[in-house]
Amino acid sequence: MEFETVIGLEIHAQMKTDSKIFCGCSTEFGAPPNTHTCPVCLGMPGSLPVLNKRVLDFAIKVGLSTHSRINPVNQFARKNYFYPDLPKGYQTSQYDKPIIEDGYIDIEVEGEQKRIGITRIHMEEDAGKLIHDEREPVSYVDLNRTGTPLLEIVSEPDLRSPQEASAYLKKIHAILRYLDVCDGNMQEGSFRCDANISLRPVGQRKFGIRTELKNMNSFRNVQAALEYEVRRQRDLLLEKEEVVQQTLLWNPDTSKTEPMRGKEDAHDYRYFPCPDLIPVEIDTQWIEEIREGLPELPDQKRRRFIDDFSLPEYDAVILTESKELADYFEAAVEICPQPKKVSNWMMTELLRELKGAEIDQCHVRPDQLGSLLNMVEEGTISGKIAKAVFADMLDSGKDPELIVKEKNLVQVSDASELLALVREIIEQNPGQAEEFRGGKTKVMGYFIGQLMQKTKGKANPKLANQLFNQELSG
C-alpha cells in the first residue's frame, strides 16, 4: 500500500522589539535569570497589560509579505493551561479573531514550484524557560522570556514531504529576516517550529491520525525528524497497528522521536476573550502606510539579480537566501562590476570558508573582496595567488593590496623577463616540445607548470601561454 504524507507547520517567531508585548521589560537575550520581569509579565494581581504597537506593525508587515488578509478587527484571548514556566496560568494569545488569515507563499523543491497556504498568523506572548539540572532531579524557572512578543504562523496541511517542509520553513525564515522583524536565531529560540504529520492511503481524502513534533529549532532537525516519523508511521500502518495521537520530541542523539504527552486539541485550552485587552481595530490607511515601507523581499531580489546582473537562477537563489548575503554581494559588485565573477567567488571560496556561519562573521569586507577581484582582472595577481591572498585576508582582515605588497606577490607580466624563462624551459624539455609540435596540445599544461615553479606562481598565465605558443610554433 502506498501512503501520502501530510504535514502542517506552526512557526513561532519572536518579534525583534526592545520591550515585551504587554509591558516595558527588556527582551534582550542572555540577561541573568528573572531580571527582565515586572508585575505585568509575572501576572501579579491588579496589573494590567498594554499592547506594544510595534508588534502590530510587525504583524501587518508579515501579513502583507505573505499575501494574507489583514483583519480590520482582531482580539486577544486567554489560552488556559498549567505549566511551571507560565506564571499567569494562561497565555495571552489570539483564537477565533486573529490579526491575519488566508495567505500563502511559493516554495521550490527539485525545480518545481508549489504554493503553500497559510491558515492564520496571530500575536501572542512567549512563555518562560525551564532549565533542568542533569546532576540532580531539580528544574529551575527563568521568566525573562515570559511576555516576549511572538507571531505564530500556521500553515495549511499542504506540505507533502519533509523536503517541502524544510523549504517552507527556510522561506518564512528568510522573509522575516528581510523584514527585520525577527533575528531568526534558532539557537536562542527566536525562531522555532512545531510540525504536525500524518499519513493516509494515496487517494483517501480523510486525514490520518497525526502526531506533533514539538519545539524544533534547526532546519536539519526538522527534516530529519519528519523523515523518521514518516518511516515510523508507515511501518505501523503496514502492520495494521494504530498511530497514537501524541506530542513528540526529537532526540538528535538517537535520531528518533520520543513521546512527550498526549496531544491537546483547541477545546483543551478553554479559550475565552481576554477581559483586560479591548479588540484591536486596524484601518486601511495604517495598512497602506506599512505597505509603502516594505523592503525588497527574497523573491523580488532574486528576480532582480537575474534580470539586472544576468546571474543564473541557481546563483541568485543562493545569494538571496539571506538579506545580509545579498547586501554583501551588491556591495562587492559596486567595487568590482563583474557580477558573475563576484558570485563565483562568494559561492565557492567565501561560503566554503564560512562553513555555515553568518556573513557578518566574515573578516573580509565586501569592498575588500571587490578590490581583490579587480587585482586579478587587472593582471596584478593571478587567480591562484588571489586564493592565497584571500585566505590571508580571512585570518588578518587586511586589505588585499597590503598583503600583496608585504609578500611581494605582484604578478610577473614583463614579456622580456618571461620570454627568457620560456626559452630556457623549452630548451630543457626537447621531448615535450616535440610532442606539442606533433599535436599533443595538453603538454602546454606541463610547460606552464614549469614556469610557475620558476616564478613561484607569479607568472601571468595568459601571457605565458602566448609566449610558449609563439616559441614552440616558431
Legacy VTK file of the C-alpha trace (Angstrom):
# vtk DataFile Version 3.0
C-alpha trace
ASCII
DATASET POLYDATA
POINTS 474 float
0.000 0.000 0.000
1.239 3.463 -0.914
0.822 6.329 1.546
0.678 10.110 1.164
2.422 12.298 3.748
0.500 15.299 5.082
2.438 17.966 7.012
1.470 21.287 8.546
3.875 23.613 10.357
3.308 26.021 13.241
6.166 28.513 13.345
6.856 30.612 16.434
8.892 33.733 15.687
9.965 36.167 18.395
9.473 39.742 17.300
12.550 41.980 17.260
11.205 44.581 19.674
13.081 46.274 22.504
10.302 45.625 25.010
7.786 42.856 25.639
4.323 42.666 24.124
2.331 43.922 27.142
4.898 45.658 29.364
8.112 47.689 29.228
10.512 44.899 30.254
13.517 44.323 28.001
13.558 41.424 25.520
17.380 41.271 25.466
18.679 37.702 25.373
21.212 36.411 27.880
20.439 38.524 30.964
20.730 36.924 34.423
17.646 34.773 35.174
14.465 36.561 36.264
15.890 40.076 35.930
13.730 41.185 32.971
10.404 40.815 34.754
7.715 43.020 36.278
4.242 42.621 37.842
2.603 42.636 34.380
4.599 39.821 32.748
4.567 37.875 36.024
0.780 38.130 36.171
0.612 39.812 39.579
-2.906 40.674 40.841
-4.017 44.165 39.887
-1.555 44.570 36.976
-2.921 45.344 33.512
-1.363 44.730 30.078
-0.823 47.469 27.465
-0.296 46.323 23.871
3.038 47.195 22.226
2.116 48.961 18.938
5.361 47.876 17.292
4.200 44.259 17.495
1.113 45.225 15.490
3.255 46.977 12.882
5.458 43.895 12.552
2.450 41.589 12.253
0.975 43.701 9.452
4.330 43.627 7.622
4.387 39.840 7.768
0.779 39.616 6.650
1.391 41.823 3.616
4.550 39.871 2.720
2.688 36.547 2.769
-0.230 37.678 0.559
-2.565 37.451 3.557
-5.729 39.219 4.625
-5.306 41.721 7.461
-8.454 41.562 9.561
-9.774 45.049 10.419
-10.785 43.834 13.903
-8.850 41.260 15.911
-8.997 40.218 19.530
-6.773 38.678 22.187
-7.837 35.578 24.092
-6.648 33.647 27.101
-5.264 30.193 26.381
-5.538 28.355 29.680
-3.103 25.618 30.650
-0.757 24.898 33.530
2.990 24.771 33.087
5.721 25.748 35.591
7.111 28.492 33.302
3.691 30.098 32.729
3.260 32.393 35.762
-0.276 33.577 34.970
-1.678 30.093 34.418
-2.709 31.176 30.914
-1.069 32.549 27.772
-2.415 35.725 26.182
-2.852 34.724 22.535
-5.463 35.020 19.766
-8.046 32.397 18.870
-11.143 32.943 16.740
-10.262 36.534 15.768
-6.590 36.566 14.706
-4.952 39.557 13.073
-4.039 37.706 9.829
-5.669 34.930 7.792
-5.739 33.276 4.352
-2.225 33.832 2.998
0.313 31.842 1.019
3.928 31.634 -0.064
5.516 29.835 -3.007
8.332 27.352 -2.490
10.560 25.466 -4.893
11.682 21.858 -4.406
13.710 19.958 -7.020
12.956 22.578 -9.662
9.180 22.545 -9.139
7.204 25.414 -7.612
4.381 24.831 -5.162
2.019 27.175 -3.354
1.613 26.591 0.389
-1.384 28.120 2.120
-1.149 29.976 5.414
-4.211 29.473 7.599
-3.525 32.234 10.097
-0.886 34.379 11.742
-1.600 35.599 15.245
0.107 37.536 18.021
0.820 36.050 21.426
3.217 36.183 24.349
6.022 33.687 24.875
6.284 31.523 27.980
9.301 31.312 30.265
12.022 28.693 30.166
12.738 25.634 32.304
16.368 24.766 32.992
16.934 21.169 34.047
19.894 20.178 36.222
21.405 16.958 34.889
23.234 16.298 38.174
20.149 16.179 40.381
16.353 15.982 39.925
15.841 19.746 40.044
14.440 22.196 37.485
14.839 25.957 37.559
12.486 28.547 36.064
13.732 31.611 34.189
10.896 34.035 33.402
12.939 36.560 31.396
11.379 35.263 28.170
7.828 35.488 29.549
5.880 38.114 27.618
8.304 38.299 24.690
6.142 39.012 21.603
5.583 36.091 19.237
3.960 35.638 15.878
2.593 32.145 15.357
2.421 31.309 11.647
0.176 28.317 10.937
0.349 26.678 7.515
-2.358 24.734 5.755
-1.678 20.959 5.627
-0.330 21.433 2.088
3.169 20.055 2.607
3.700 16.571 1.205
7.286 15.763 2.135
9.957 16.646 4.698
11.837 18.399 1.879
8.854 20.661 1.202
8.551 21.380 4.924
12.215 22.381 5.097
11.871 24.639 2.029
8.766 26.316 3.511
10.495 26.852 6.856
13.555 28.403 5.186
11.361 30.675 3.061
9.434 32.018 6.069
12.735 32.449 7.934
14.152 34.499 5.053
11.039 36.698 4.757
11.082 37.537 8.476
14.774 38.431 8.362
14.356 40.563 5.215
11.559 42.431 7.008
13.846 42.803 10.057
11.016 41.766 12.388
12.795 38.660 13.768
16.508 37.940 14.126
15.875 34.303 13.167
18.357 32.981 15.730
17.328 29.354 16.060
19.946 28.549 18.716
18.467 31.182 21.052
14.896 30.078 20.306
13.919 33.205 18.382
12.652 31.039 15.522
11.287 27.558 16.181
8.511 25.339 14.926
6.088 22.532 15.727
5.242 20.078 12.955
2.026 18.075 12.590
2.405 14.976 10.445
0.132 12.137 9.386
-0.021 9.514 6.662
-3.028 8.361 4.645
-3.506 5.895 1.781
-2.993 7.535 -1.596
-6.361 8.759 -2.894
-8.005 8.987 0.524
-9.366 12.442 1.388
-9.707 11.941 5.128
-6.602 12.816 7.135
-4.815 10.137 9.104
-4.089 10.319 12.835
-1.428 12.947 13.376
1.476 13.377 15.725
3.055 16.684 16.675
6.800 17.242 16.759
7.431 19.960 19.324
9.877 22.887 19.581
12.397 22.084 16.862
14.990 24.780 16.298
17.103 23.783 13.305
16.289 23.164 9.648
18.261 19.918 9.711
16.434 18.561 12.771
13.015 19.417 11.335
13.716 17.490 8.143
15.370 14.566 9.933
12.546 14.282 12.500
9.870 14.328 9.795
11.719 11.723 7.728
11.927 9.452 10.775
8.263 9.964 11.625
7.238 9.124 8.042
9.081 5.803 8.330
7.704 5.082 11.818
4.071 5.792 10.931
4.335 3.906 7.648
5.655 0.811 9.425
2.795 0.974 11.943
0.155 1.302 9.221
1.605 -1.569 7.193
1.477 -3.740 10.313
-2.173 -2.717 10.852
-1.225 -1.030 14.124
-2.681 2.245 15.383
-0.847 5.575 15.222
-1.328 7.261 18.608
-2.142 10.979 18.556
0.532 12.491 20.797
3.165 15.179 21.133
6.709 14.019 20.395
10.192 15.358 20.959
13.099 14.796 18.578
16.219 13.288 20.115
19.167 14.186 17.832
21.465 11.840 19.765
19.398 8.747 18.962
17.851 10.160 15.753
14.422 9.084 16.988
11.211 10.721 18.157
10.180 10.224 21.802
6.710 10.661 23.401
6.222 13.810 25.464
2.496 13.886 26.258
-0.941 13.254 24.793
-1.832 15.674 22.007
-4.121 18.506 23.044
-6.883 19.972 20.891
-8.140 23.562 20.954
-11.002 22.769 23.353
-8.492 21.501 25.926
-7.211 25.052 26.389
-10.601 26.615 27.252
-10.027 29.776 25.208
-12.080 32.857 26.069
-11.718 36.585 25.166
-9.152 38.390 27.294
-11.088 40.794 29.573
-8.043 43.039 30.066
-7.492 43.902 26.377
-10.004 45.587 24.083
-10.373 44.470 20.424
-7.786 45.969 18.063
-9.077 47.943 15.073
-6.814 48.457 12.052
-7.826 50.931 9.362
-6.842 50.859 5.683
-4.571 53.904 5.959
-2.426 52.172 8.601
-2.039 49.114 6.379
-1.134 51.195 3.309
1.479 53.209 5.211
3.190 49.963 6.206
2.875 48.558 2.669
4.719 51.576 1.260
7.634 50.944 3.630
8.083 47.252 2.817
11.617 46.310 1.700
12.531 44.209 -1.317
11.726 40.594 -0.399
13.664 37.414 -1.366
11.628 36.559 -4.494
11.822 40.142 -5.783
15.544 40.372 -5.109
16.215 37.029 -6.786
14.385 38.153 -9.927
16.298 41.460 -9.962
19.635 39.659 -9.625
18.729 37.528 -12.640
17.493 40.485 -14.716
19.989 43.204 -13.726
23.140 41.139 -13.145
22.483 38.328 -15.671
23.097 35.726 -12.978
21.916 32.134 -13.422
18.896 31.306 -11.281
20.972 28.938 -9.129
23.370 31.758 -8.195
20.510 34.169 -7.498
18.759 31.665 -5.207
21.918 31.087 -3.138
22.822 34.776 -2.888
19.344 35.846 -1.748
18.928 33.199 0.967
19.652 35.933 3.489
19.445 39.706 3.227
22.957 40.044 4.629
24.427 37.792 1.931
22.554 39.657 -0.816
23.734 43.026 0.549
27.332 41.722 0.662
27.112 40.674 -2.996
25.772 44.036 -4.150
28.409 45.940 -2.165
31.184 43.813 -3.738
29.738 44.381 -7.234
29.908 48.146 -6.675
33.711 47.777 -6.400
34.152 45.017 -8.985
31.377 45.457 -11.594
31.549 41.837 -12.774
28.576 40.158 -11.063
29.253 36.596 -12.236
32.872 36.705 -11.084
31.819 38.056 -7.678
29.095 35.411 -7.458
31.539 32.588 -8.275
33.953 33.699 -5.573
31.237 34.095 -2.971
29.673 30.707 -3.648
32.977 28.838 -3.702
35.741 30.491 -1.689
33.654 32.641 0.673
30.800 30.288 1.615
33.187 27.349 1.910
35.295 29.243 4.437
32.247 30.431 6.393
31.205 26.785 6.984
27.616 27.708 7.752
28.396 30.831 9.819
26.644 34.137 9.095
28.219 36.504 6.567
28.568 39.228 9.211
31.113 36.974 10.958
33.407 37.105 7.918
36.621 39.152 8.353
36.659 40.070 4.666
34.528 43.129 3.868
32.685 43.221 0.532
34.787 46.167 -0.702
37.944 44.133 0.065
36.645 41.181 -1.962
35.831 43.527 -4.850
39.350 45.011 -4.702
40.904 41.537 -4.723
38.954 40.536 -7.832
39.917 43.812 -9.535
43.576 42.962 -8.950
43.061 39.635 -10.733
41.249 41.311 -13.617
43.975 43.935 -13.992
46.658 41.272 -14.059
48.290 42.425 -10.833
47.988 38.917 -9.357
46.934 35.550 -10.743
43.797 33.687 -9.739
45.887 31.140 -7.838
47.688 33.843 -5.849
44.323 35.549 -5.239
43.141 32.446 -3.362
46.210 32.565 -1.117
45.688 36.286 -0.524
42.030 35.649 0.275
42.994 33.049 2.895
45.302 35.634 4.469
42.523 38.231 4.407
40.200 35.837 6.257
42.747 35.446 9.055
44.033 39.002 9.299
41.286 41.246 7.895
43.983 43.163 5.957
43.355 44.838 2.602
44.466 42.726 -0.377
46.775 45.466 -1.700
48.696 45.474 1.587
49.072 41.672 1.644
50.294 41.596 -1.978
52.821 44.330 -1.232
54.058 42.764 2.033
54.561 39.328 0.455
55.792 40.565 -2.923
53.094 38.696 -4.819
52.719 41.039 -7.796
52.277 39.031 -10.981
55.168 38.975 -13.470
53.773 40.486 -16.688
57.054 41.659 -18.243
57.218 39.849 -21.615
61.002 40.096 -21.918
61.530 38.670 -18.414
59.174 35.753 -19.048
60.474 35.102 -22.568
63.932 34.239 -21.283
62.437 31.696 -18.888
60.127 30.270 -21.581
63.086 29.639 -23.919
65.068 28.072 -21.090
62.216 25.664 -20.232
61.733 24.650 -23.907
65.471 24.022 -24.269
65.468 21.839 -21.126
62.477 19.786 -22.312
63.026 18.927 -26.000
60.874 15.776 -25.799
57.803 17.640 -24.585
58.441 20.351 -27.194
58.353 17.769 -29.982
55.156 16.262 -28.555
53.490 19.682 -28.612
54.604 20.316 -32.183
53.227 16.889 -33.053
49.748 17.921 -31.919
49.692 16.978 -28.227
48.485 20.361 -27.013
47.874 19.075 -23.470
51.642 19.303 -22.958
51.128 23.070 -22.627
49.980 22.450 -19.046
53.371 20.926 -18.266
55.224 23.958 -19.643
53.028 26.419 -17.726
53.580 24.412 -14.539
57.375 24.598 -15.016
57.193 28.350 -15.486
55.024 28.753 -12.382
57.598 26.845 -10.358
60.400 29.119 -11.510
58.373 32.291 -10.798
56.783 30.957 -7.564
53.350 31.183 -9.129
53.713 34.829 -10.145
53.877 34.474 -13.949
50.957 35.963 -15.852
49.309 32.743 -17.173
47.713 34.404 -20.196
50.992 35.977 -21.308
52.855 32.744 -20.566
50.500 30.815 -22.824
51.060 33.278 -25.659
54.861 33.139 -25.311
55.021 29.345 -25.243
52.773 29.090 -28.311
54.926 31.667 -30.083
58.228 29.951 -29.313
57.032 26.386 -29.907
55.400 27.328 -33.232
58.472 29.288 -34.367
LINES 1 475
474 0 1 2 3 4 5 6 7 8 9 10 11 12 13 14 15 16 17 18 19 20 21 22 23 24 25 26 27 28 29 30 31 32 33 34 35 36 37 38 39 40 41 42 43 44 45 46 47 48 49 50 51 52 53 54 55 56 57 58 59 60 61 62 63 64 65 66 67 68 69 70 71 72 73 74 75 76 77 78 79 80 81 82 83 84 85 86 87 88 89 90 91 92 93 94 95 96 97 98 99 100 101 102 103 104 105 106 107 108 109 110 111 112 113 114 115 116 117 118 119 120 121 122 123 124 125 126 127 128 129 130 131 132 133 134 135 136 137 138 139 140 141 142 143 144 145 146 147 148 149 150 151 152 153 154 155 156 157 158 159 160 161 162 163 164 165 166 167 168 169 170 171 172 173 174 175 176 177 178 179 180 181 182 183 184 185 186 187 188 189 190 191 192 193 194 195 196 197 198 199 200 201 202 203 204 205 206 207 208 209 210 211 212 213 214 215 216 217 218 219 220 221 222 223 224 225 226 227 228 229 230 231 232 233 234 235 236 237 238 239 240 241 242 243 244 245 246 247 248 249 250 251 252 253 254 255 256 257 258 259 260 261 262 263 264 265 266 267 268 269 270 271 272 273 274 275 276 277 278 279 280 281 282 283 284 285 286 287 288 289 290 291 292 293 294 295 296 297 298 299 300 301 302 303 304 305 306 307 308 309 310 311 312 313 314 315 316 317 318 319 320 321 322 323 324 325 326 327 328 329 330 331 332 333 334 335 336 337 338 339 340 341 342 343 344 345 346 347 348 349 350 351 352 353 354 355 356 357 358 359 360 361 362 363 364 365 366 367 368 369 370 371 372 373 374 375 376 377 378 379 380 381 382 383 384 385 386 387 388 389 390 391 392 393 394 395 396 397 398 399 400 401 402 403 404 405 406 407 408 409 410 411 412 413 414 415 416 417 418 419 420 421 422 423 424 425 426 427 428 429 430 431 432 433 434 435 436 437 438 439 440 441 442 443 444 445 446 447 448 449 450 451 452 453 454 455 456 457 458 459 460 461 462 463 464 465 466 467 468 469 470 471 472 473
